[in-house]
Amino acid sequence: MTRRKVTPIAPNHNLIRPKVTNTKPNHTEREPYSVLERPLGTAKHVRIVGIGAGASGLNMIRTLGRNLKNYEHVVYEKNSKVGGTWFENRYPGCKCDVPSHNYQFSWRPNPEWSNFFSPAQEIEQYLDRICEEEQMMDKIKTQHKVIGAWWDERRGLWDLNIRNLESGEEFRDHAHFIIDASGILNNWKWPEIPNIDSFQGELIHTANWPKDFDYANKTVAVIGNGSSGVQVVPAIHPAIKKLYHFVRTPTWVLPPRILAMMMMDGPAKSILGQLELDKKENFSDAQIEKFKTDPELYKKFVKTIERDINGAFATLLRGAPIQQFATSKVVEWMTACLGGDEELCKVLIPTYPLGCRRMTPAPGYLEALQSPSTVLITEPIVGIVKEGIQLESGEIIKLDAIICATGFDTSFTPRFPLVGRHGNVQDIFREEVPRSYMSCALPGVPNYFTVMGPNAPIGHGSVFTLTEHIARYITRAIQKCQVEGIKAMCPSDAAVADYSEHIANFMPRTSWAASCSSWFKGGKVDGPVTALHPGSRVHFFHMLEHFRGEDWEYVYDHPSANRFGYLGNGFSTKELDANFDSAWYLDASADAPLS
């Protein structure tokens, strides 16, 4: 029987690493000031390197293209095609747990989603279409991986090492800015089980599912009951001979989202009853046609569901009446699905607060666990043997295949040496709690931006809409550098420390900080919450509306280091542009509210 396992590419220890010099800006060496002979508003040329061509990376291409001038942009994508998570994840039952019509870009609505929750393949096809229609491929280099980045203070540039994964060739590149959109749930990992390499059957990770893996009529183990585990179990259960499901920690299994929205009596209740859906939550052809031909109905539907999603944060506040109500309803639901079986209820219904771990709808999961062909195992695994899995009791479960639904490395440690002013971020994040500035930038790492960095709102709803707001924020920062003569910008250590202090003091209010094993806390039972924003989804959007320039440190292009060198020769690009209305200010009302 063929054993399947992807072995990570071995690091190249002979890689030439640039010498790190001038790691801190020098503000004391100033040359005499002279006026620059260019108008105010001139955008200097910059080179931008992006990492990752998933949803965030594709949106970044569009946002930069619509707002910047005089720039070049290349995106390095390690996979053979775009799509990120939705290209990589193809396990049976894989779908999004955010309603389809809200898991899309606001600038590219799709009224033709087939299901209330989109299957992975449909989301991948959606991203493929966008990439093709927006002609993005000329900026993307697939099968290319960034394997090192070093900041050069004197030049105000990043030096990068890139590996062509197809040829194995390594080459150098440079950038004024790096935008890391490589994602959080992207770097999958094997479980830490002794002797996992000794198994002679088929070893599968849900995030690297072989297209030709045939599990029919086999004895299969599924390790893990996170979001992928609770999807894959009911999907493969009908076809396999025997299923052993290994569960270490119980997880909250939500009722079908539509039912939950109706029970919570939120904004969506009024419109959900009007939808034409079958029992599997597929939209009827007639409903899809209504969405296509009635834009007002479609917009109303999308915005109503969005408001409902935005209201979910209140259920995560510990001890709040709404959380108590929601918990009672989920317990009632799980108990009913388990047929009131006291033993199963004790094992599968959590005692930790609702929301401590990621919650997901899982149609058919609890029902599959009651099947005669399913064995639920909570006994610890002590190791893997060639025949299967050995339990703490000494019993060996003989298996044809082991499916690891064990998630990803969510430590936020960069996957390559990232050397800024304070040294290699890999070393810093391994020793300290990962910290960021509003999830978008890191202390001591100039001209480097992250999409969904530490304490991003990854659990707050649709990533598509989130990445739009983050992309606009990053683009404004780069544009500021272009037109204000800024060579390097970096959030101050003090600002990041203050922001981190707020996070640490806020998180105990939420279920996320409760005692349970969660990737929100880097896989720990107790510890700081590093993967979520300290507030609601709308709170995050509101926070990013305005750029707080006072939180940043700047190094200027002007030889004198004068911050006002960008004012130039006294003219403005607005008055020199024949296509721009140089009296635009007369169109704005003096009584209009400030934006």
Number of C-alpha atoms within 10 A of each C-alpha: 8 9 13 17 15 10 6 6 7 6 9 9 6 6 11 10 13 14 9 14 12 13 17 13 14 12 11 8 8 12 11 8 12 12 13 14 13 16 19 20 18 19 20 15 14 19 16 21 23 26 25 28 32 25 28 26 28 27 25 25 22 16 17 21 15 10 11 17 15 11 14 15 18 18 29 24 26 22 19 13 17 26 25 25 21 24 21 18 21 20 24 17 19 22 22 19 19 21 21 23 25 24 22 20 20 13 9 9 15 18 19 16 20 18 20 20 21 20 20 21 14 17 22 21 14 18 23 18 12 16 22 10 10 12 11 17 18 10 17 23 21 20 18 24 21 25 18 22 24 24 29 21 21 13 11 21 21 27 19 22 22 19 19 17 17 11 9 11 10 16 11 13 12 17 22 21 22 24 22 23 25 27 23 20 15 18 14 17 15 17 15 9 12 12 12 17 13 13 19 19 19 19 21 22 24 22 25 17 18 14 8 6 13 11 16 14 13 15 18 27 27 24 22 22 25 23 23 23 26 25 23 21 29 20 17 17 22 15 14 16 14 21 25 20 21 21 20 17 16 21 26 26 26 21 21 15 18 15 13 18 18 15 13 16 12 17 18 21 19 12 13 17 11 10 15 14 17 10 6 11 16 16 19 15 12 11 18 19 13 15 18 14 12 10 12 10 13 19 14 12 20 20 15 20 21 20 14 16 21 16 16 17 18 15 20 22 21 21 13 13 12 16 21 16 12 18 18 12 17 18 19 13 16 21 19 13 17 19 13 12 12 11 9 17 18 12 16 23 18 17 12 15 22 28 23 25 25 16 16 22 20 24 18 15 20 21 14 21 21 16 13 9 15 19 16 17 16 15 12 13 20 15 18 21 18 15 16 23 22 18 17 12 10 11 10 16 16 16 21 20 25 21 20 23 28 22 24 18 17 21 19 22 18 17 13 16 20 21 22 24 21 12 17 17 24 17 14 14 15 13 9 8 17 22 22 24 26 24 21 23 26 25 22 21 24 28 26 26 27 25 25 27 28 28 23 24 24 20 18 21 21 23 19 16 19 22 21 21 17 26 25 18 16 23 20 17 16 23 18 16 22 22 17 22 24 22 21 23 24 21 25 18 17 12 16 20 15 12 16 21 11 12 20 15 10 14 20 16 15 22 21 28 25 23 16 24 19 22 23 25 23 20 16 14 16 15 17 18 25 29 26 22 23 25 18 20 22 14 13 19 16 11 12 16 13 11 13 10 12 9 14 18 15 20 21 21 18 20 13 16 22 17 15 12 23 24 20 18 13 11 14 16 15 17 14 11 10 9 8 11 10 14 9 9 9 8 7 8 8 9 6 7 6 5 5
